[in-house]
Amino acid sequence: MKVAYVTLFIYSLLLIAAISYFLCCFFRNWLKTAKSLCTPEEAKDFRLDSIEDEISLIEKELSGDQSIGFCHNDLQYGNIMVDEKTRSITIIDYEYASYNPIAFDIANHFCEMTADYHTDTPHILDYSKYPGLEERQRFLHIYLSSSGGLPSDIELEQLLENVEKYKLASHLFWGLWGIISEHVNEIDFDYMEYARQRFEQYCLRKPALLGSSGPPLM
């Protein structure tokens, strides 16, 4: 749970703003890039023409005041260095860092718990490893209390709800990343299958989290 304390430092400069800037700068730009790189068959397979509607839906559902902070945006275990002697934590690789809703960064951290990049199939995600409710509540309680005060039940539940909704944004974010990476990276990694899994999770979780559904992205 030390990661919860470290993330508090990353988010020390909090702002209140709408999510639209984050979506416009990241999601829509990445969607445009993905479309420009894909073959017509790939674009059809991933239903890229429908993703703009999904971005607009998330923008609408998560609009309003949000706690904004400087976020890492790729807080997976490979970017969290732990000193074996002091147990101090250093976070590395700020390639995707930016100011955006803190709930997105925490949601992305939870999603990364499903990955194991040191196997023969590093692109395969195991969603049975996604942290359960008790673990998520414990993480968020430590994060919120790190400033010195104890969070209220309402504050904790609101952040928990926001994090779960931003899980959908994480799936879209890294799904688009996978499509783009397939065309620009030479690393031995099945980016397209990774993207497919993220979009599948988006479609599976969307009805419960946003109360809406629609045709699958693929």
N, C-alpha and C positions, 0 to 999 in steps of 0.2 A: 504493500500500500504506500510505499515511499513515493511511487510515481505520482500519486495524488497530491503530495506535498510539492513535488517538483513542478507539476503543471500549474499550481497556484502562482509560482514565480513567473512562469511564461505568460500567464494571464493578468499580471499585476496592473497593466494599464487597461482598465475596462472602459468601454464606451457603450452607449445605448444607440442603436441604429437599426435600420431595416435590413433584411437579408438580401434585398434585390441586387445590391452592388456585388455581393459575393457570387450570386448566381450568374449575373451577367458576365463578370470577369472570368469566371472559371467554367461553369457548365456550358454556357452558350458558345464561348470561344472554343472549348474542347470539342463540342459537337460539330462546329463548323470545320475544325481541323480533321476530325474523324471522317466526315463526309468527303472531304477533299482527298483523303488518302485511300479510302475504301474503293474496291471494285463495285460495280452496280449490284453484283450478286451478294457481296458482303453487306452492303447497305440494306438490301432487301431482307436478308437473313436476320439481321439485327434490328430491323424495323426502325432505322435511324430517323425516318421522317416523323415517327410518332413520339420520339423522345423530347422534342420541343414542347409537346403538350404535357409530358410528365414534368418537365422543368417548371412550366407555368403552374402546374398543380401544386408542386412543392412550394413554389414561391408564394402562392396564395395561402396555402395551409399554414405556413410558417412565417407569414408576414406579421408586422407589428414590432413592438419593442423587443430587442434581443440583447443579451449581454455579449458584447463584442470584445475580443482580446487578440493578442498576438498568438497565433496558433501554429503548432508544428505541422499538422495535417498529414503526417505519415508516422505516427507514433507506434510502430511495430517493434517487436522485441529486439530486432537487429540494430535498432537505433537507440536502445536504452542500455547504457554501459554501467555495470555495477562493479565497484571496487570490492574485491573479495575480502580485504582486510578491514576497511572502514565501513563497508556497506553503503558508501555514498554513491549517488547516481549522477551520471552525466548523460545528457541527451545530445545526440549528434545528428548530422545530415538534415539541414534546414532547407533543402532544395524546394520543397513545396510550401514553405512557411508563408503566412500572410495574416492579416487581420480579418477575422470572420467570426461567426458565432461559436462560442466556446463549446456549446452542446455538440456541434459537429465534430470537433476534435476528440472529445471524449467518446462519442459514438464510434468514430473511426478506430480509436484505440481498442474498444470492446470488439469490434469486428475483426481486428487483426489477431485477436486471440484464437481465431479459428484457423490460422495459417501456420504451417511448418515449412519453412523454406530450406530446410536441410534434409530433405528426403529425395527419393528418386523421382517423385512427382510433386515438386514444390508448388505447382499451380493449383493443386487440389485443396479445397477448403473443407474443413470438418466443422459444421455448424453445431454439432453436439458439444463443442468446446466453448461456444458462446457463453459468457458468464451468466449465471442464474440471477434471479431477482435479489437474493440476499447479498451476493457478492457485489452486484451493481450498487445496491443501497449503501453498503459499507464503503465502497470506493467514493461515492458521491458525498457521503457524510463526512469522511476525512477531508475531502477536497474543500467542502463548504466551511468546515470548522477550522481550517488551517489559518484563516485570517485572525483567529483569536476568539471568535464567538461561536456559540452552538446554533446550527441552523434550525429553523422551525420545521415542523412536519410538512407544512404547506410548501415551504421553500424547497425542501428535499423532494417532495412528490412532483413539483413543477419541473425541476431540473431532470428528474428521472423520466418524466413524460416527454420532455423536449429531446433528450438524448435518444430515446427510442424512435422518435419521429425522424431525427436527423440520421438515423441508421439508413433510412431510405436514400438520403442525399449521398451518403458514403457509397452505397451500392452504385448509384448512377455515376458518381465521380470516378471510381476505379474501374467501372465497366467501360467508360469512354477512354480512360487511360490505357486499358488493355488493348483496345482496338487501335489506338494511335501507336502504342509501343510495338505492336506486331509489324508495323510498317517502317519504323525508324530505328529499332534496336536489333542487334545481332546476338543477344544473349540467348542461350539455350533455355527457353522458357515458353510454355504454350500460352501465349498472351490471349489468344482468341478464346480458348477454353476457360481461362480465368475470367475474361469479360462475360462470357456466357453464364458462368456461375453467379456473378454479381448481379446481372440483370434478372436471372431466375429468382434470386433471393428478394430482389426488389418487388417482383410480381407476387411472390408468395406472401410477403409481409405487408404490402400496401393495403389490402382490404381491412385488416385488423387495426392498423395504425392510423389510417386516414379515413376509414369508413367508405372507401370507394374502390372500384375495380374497373377492369376494362380488358380489352384483348391483350394477350401476352406480348411482350416486346419481341419475342422470337417465335 
